[in-house]
Amino acid sequence: MFTSSVGNLSILANSMRVLIYIFTFLAFSCCFCQYLDIAKLEYTYVPGNNSNFEYQRQRALFNIPIKLKEKSYFFVGLDYSSIQFKYKEDQDSYDKSDAERFKSLDLPLTYTQQLNEDWIFGAQIAPAFTSNLADGLQNEDFLISGIIVFVKDKKNSEKVRKPFRIITGLYYNTNSRFPAPIPFISYYRKFHPKWSYTIGAPYSNLQYHLSEKHRFKAYAEGDGFNTSLQNGVVINDNLMANRLRMFLILTGFRYEYNIAKHVESYLIVTRSVFSDVQLRDGREDVFVPKLDDVMLYRIGVRCKI
């Protein structure tokens, strides 16, 4: 009986880990499924004074729209991030000098087509480079991801008493532990003049529309990064890691202020409910340090469709 219980717990733990990995991949790369930003400037900060790690990210994103024909657009994008991650414990476990500062550059190419009055089709391919740049760009710094989505958008329809939006599709990432397309779905509904909700991955929220300019959200989402470690990092004198991945599941509050019709600023205060960092050799974990739960703060401004 004891052996059976241990086996069941092991299966449960592995199943939970699979779900977390799937959520990770969606959270890192499916932002355009929630909305397609034309431009964004953002700063994220996890202070290190009350935890065993510190995390900062400065991000700039642009998508240039090109009209192909009626109700059909092509977007050429650039998404750049400068990332700092400092882990304070286990000072002798690995050399952190090459595992604290990273650069990330995505070059997404996006196509959208209005299929009919109800449905929109979207597809995106996003080559990316993410690395500590210890020795220039190398082959292992290169990743590629892709998304196909179908959107039924009645969010602003005057014919619908309770506006809604459904997004469904498939996502694929070359660095995934699951080298196959992963399905996802997101559902939005405004059920009251001042209240709406979104349920799905990688983002869910409950939103209060105070006015045309002010909105408040209680929400959950994922945050983190996935980068190569050029030249490798030695772990405990006998193992080598060539990738580092950090992932946080966050819950908290977001305040949005509409500066203009398509421009908004936002302030986010969240706390992590799950924190995970992995130093990996290919797709195998070689060192998994424990992260404390932390407060994460984010401020930004974006221009949206």
C-alpha positions in Angstrom: 0.0 0.0 0.0 2.8 2.4 0.9 4.6 1.7 -2.4 1.3 2.3 -4.3 0.8 5.6 -2.5 4.3 6.7 -3.3 3.8 5.8 -7.0 0.5 7.7 -7.1 2.2 10.8 -5.6 5.0 10.5 -8.1 2.5 10.4 -11.0 0.6 13.4 -9.5 3.8 15.4 -9.2 4.9 14.6 -12.7 1.4 15.5 -14.0 1.6 18.8 -12.2 5.0 19.5 -13.6 3.7 18.8 -17.1 0.8 21.3 -16.6 3.3 23.9 -15.3 5.6 23.4 -18.4 2.6 23.8 -20.7 1.5 27.0 -18.9 5.1 28.3 -19.1 5.3 28.0 -22.9 2.0 29.6 -23.4 2.8 32.4 -20.9 6.1 33.3 -22.6 4.7 33.5 -26.2 1.0 33.9 -26.5 0.6 37.6 -25.6 -0.5 38.5 -29.1 -3.5 36.2 -28.6 -4.9 38.5 -25.9 -4.2 41.7 -27.9 -1.8 42.8 -30.6 0.2 45.9 -29.3 1.5 48.4 -31.9 4.1 49.6 -29.3 4.9 49.0 -25.7 7.5 50.2 -23.2 7.6 48.3 -19.9 9.7 47.9 -16.7 9.4 44.9 -14.4 11.1 44.7 -11.0 11.4 42.1 -8.2 13.4 43.7 -5.3 15.9 41.4 -3.7 15.9 42.9 -0.2 13.4 40.4 1.2 14.0 37.3 -1.0 16.8 35.1 -2.3 16.8 36.5 -5.8 16.3 39.8 -7.7 14.8 40.2 -11.1 14.6 43.2 -13.5 13.4 43.4 -17.1 13.3 46.4 -19.4 11.2 45.8 -22.5 10.5 47.6 -25.8 8.1 46.2 -28.4 6.9 47.5 -31.8 4.6 46.1 -34.5 4.4 47.9 -37.8 1.1 47.2 -39.6 1.0 46.8 -43.4 -2.4 46.7 -45.1 -2.5 43.9 -47.8 -6.1 44.2 -48.8 -9.5 44.8 -47.3 -9.6 43.4 -43.8 -6.2 41.8 -44.2 -3.0 43.0 -42.4 0.7 41.9 -42.1 2.7 43.1 -39.0 6.5 43.2 -38.8 7.6 43.2 -35.2 10.5 43.7 -32.9 10.4 42.7 -29.2 13.6 43.5 -27.2 14.3 42.8 -23.5 17.3 43.4 -21.2 17.1 41.0 -18.3 18.9 40.9 -14.9 18.5 37.9 -12.7 20.6 37.5 -9.5 20.3 34.4 -7.4 21.8 34.9 -3.9 21.9 31.5 -2.3 24.2 28.4 -3.0 27.1 30.7 -3.7 29.4 27.7 -4.4 26.9 25.7 -6.6 27.7 27.5 -9.8 29.6 30.5 -11.2 27.0 33.3 -11.5 29.2 35.8 -13.3 27.9 34.5 -16.7 24.3 33.8 -15.5 23.0 37.2 -14.3 22.5 39.4 -17.4 20.7 38.4 -20.6 19.4 39.9 -23.9 16.3 38.8 -25.7 15.3 39.8 -29.3 12.1 38.5 -30.9 11.3 39.3 -34.6 7.6 38.3 -34.9 5.9 38.3 -38.3 2.1 38.3 -37.9 -0.8 37.9 -40.4 -4.4 38.6 -39.7 -7.5 38.1 -41.9 -11.1 39.0 -41.3 -12.8 35.8 -42.4 -16.4 37.0 -42.0 -18.5 39.1 -39.7 -17.8 36.9 -36.7 -14.4 35.3 -37.2 -10.8 36.5 -37.5 -7.8 34.3 -38.4 -4.3 35.1 -37.1 -0.9 33.4 -37.6 2.5 34.4 -36.3 6.0 33.0 -36.7 8.6 34.5 -34.3 12.3 33.8 -34.7 14.1 34.9 -31.5 17.6 35.2 -30.0 18.0 35.0 -26.2 21.4 34.7 -24.6 23.9 36.0 -22.0 26.1 37.0 -25.0 29.3 35.8 -23.4 30.8 35.3 -26.9 28.6 37.0 -29.5 25.6 35.3 -31.0 25.8 31.5 -31.4 23.5 28.8 -32.9 22.1 27.8 -29.5 20.8 31.3 -28.9 18.3 30.8 -31.7 14.7 29.8 -31.0 11.6 29.9 -33.1 7.9 29.8 -32.1 4.6 29.9 -34.0 0.9 30.5 -33.3 -2.3 30.0 -35.2 -5.5 31.5 -33.7 -9.1 31.9 -34.6 -10.9 34.8 -32.9 -14.7 35.4 -32.6 -14.8 39.0 -31.4 -18.1 40.5 -30.3 -16.4 42.7 -27.7 -17.6 46.0 -29.2 -20.7 44.7 -31.0 -23.9 46.7 -30.4 -26.0 43.7 -31.5 -24.9 41.6 -28.5 -26.4 42.3 -25.1 -23.4 40.9 -23.2 -20.2 41.4 -25.4 -17.8 38.5 -25.6 -14.7 37.3 -27.3 -13.4 33.7 -27.9 -9.7 33.0 -28.8 -8.6 29.5 -29.6 -5.6 28.1 -31.4 -2.4 26.2 -31.4 1.1 27.2 -30.2 4.5 25.6 -30.9 8.0 26.3 -29.6 11.3 24.7 -30.7 12.7 24.7 -27.1 9.6 23.0 -25.6 9.8 19.7 -23.8 6.7 18.9 -25.9 7.8 19.2 -29.5 4.2 19.4 -30.8 1.5 22.1 -31.2 -0.2 22.9 -27.8 -3.9 23.9 -27.9 -5.2 26.8 -25.9 -8.4 28.9 -25.4 -9.4 32.2 -23.9 -12.9 33.5 -23.2 -13.9 37.1 -22.4 -17.3 38.4 -21.4 -18.7 41.7 -20.2 -21.6 40.6 -18.0 -22.4 44.1 -16.5 -21.8 47.7 -17.7 -18.9 47.9 -15.3 -17.7 44.3 -14.9 -16.1 41.8 -17.2 -13.9 38.7 -17.0 -11.4 36.7 -19.0 -10.7 33.0 -18.4 -7.9 31.1 -20.1 -4.1 30.6 -20.5 -1.8 32.4 -20.0 -4.0 35.2 -18.6 -7.2 35.4 -16.6 -8.8 38.4 -14.9 -11.8 40.0 -13.3 -12.1 43.6 -14.5 -14.0 46.7 -13.1 -14.6 49.5 -15.5 -14.7 52.6 -13.3 -15.0 54.9 -16.3 -13.9 55.3 -19.9 -10.4 56.2 -18.6 -9.9 54.1 -15.5 -10.0 50.3 -15.1 -9.0 47.9 -12.3 -8.2 44.2 -12.7 -7.6 41.3 -10.3 -5.8 38.8 -12.3 -3.3 35.9 -12.7 -0.6 35.4 -15.3 2.8 34.0 -16.0 6.2 35.8 -16.2 9.7 34.8 -16.8 12.4 34.1 -19.4 14.3 31.3 -21.2 17.9 31.9 -22.2 21.0 30.1 -23.4 24.2 30.2 -21.3 27.0 30.5 -23.8 30.1 28.4 -22.9 28.1 26.7 -20.2 28.0 27.0 -16.5 29.6 24.4 -14.3 27.3 23.0 -11.5 28.8 21.6 -8.3 32.2 21.0 -10.2 30.9 18.1 -12.3 27.7 19.1 -14.3 27.3 21.6 -17.1 24.2 23.8 -17.8 23.7 25.5 -21.1 20.2 27.0 -20.5 18.5 28.9 -17.7 14.8 29.2 -17.4 12.8 31.2 -14.8 9.1 31.1 -14.5 6.7 32.8 -12.0 2.9 32.4 -11.7 1.6 35.7 -10.4 -1.6 37.0 -8.8 -2.4 40.6 -8.0 -3.9 43.8 -9.2 -3.5 46.0 -12.4 -4.6 49.6 -12.8 -5.0 51.0 -16.4 -5.4 54.6 -17.4 -6.5 55.5 -21.0 -4.3 58.3 -22.2 -6.0 58.4 -25.6 -8.3 56.1 -27.5 -5.6 53.5 -28.3 -3.0 54.5 -25.8 -2.9 53.4 -22.1 -0.6 53.3 -19.2 -0.6 50.7 -16.5 0.7 49.8 -13.0 0.8 46.2 -11.8 1.4 44.9 -8.2 1.5 41.1 -7.9 2.8 38.3 -5.7 4.2 35.0 -6.9 2.2 31.9 -6.0 4.7 29.6 -7.8 8.4 30.3 -8.5 10.7 28.0 -10.5 14.2 28.3 -12.0 16.0 25.6 -13.9 19.6 25.3 -15.1 19.5 22.8 -17.9 21.6 20.7 -20.1 19.5 20.6 -23.3 16.1 19.4 -22.0 17.4 17.8 -18.8 17.5 19.7 -15.5 20.9 19.7 -13.8 20.2 22.2 -11.0 16.8 23.5 -9.7 17.4 26.1 -6.9 14.4 27.0 -4.7 13.0 30.5 -5.2 11.2 32.5 -2.5 7.7 33.9 -3.1 8.1 37.5 -4.0 6.4 40.8 -4.8 6.6 41.8 -8.5 6.0 45.4 -9.7 5.5 46.5 -13.3 4.9 49.8 -15.0 4.4 50.5 -18.7 2.7 52.3 -21.5 1.3 50.7 -24.7 -0.4 51.6 -28.0 -3.0 48.9 -28.9 -5.4 48.2 -31.7 
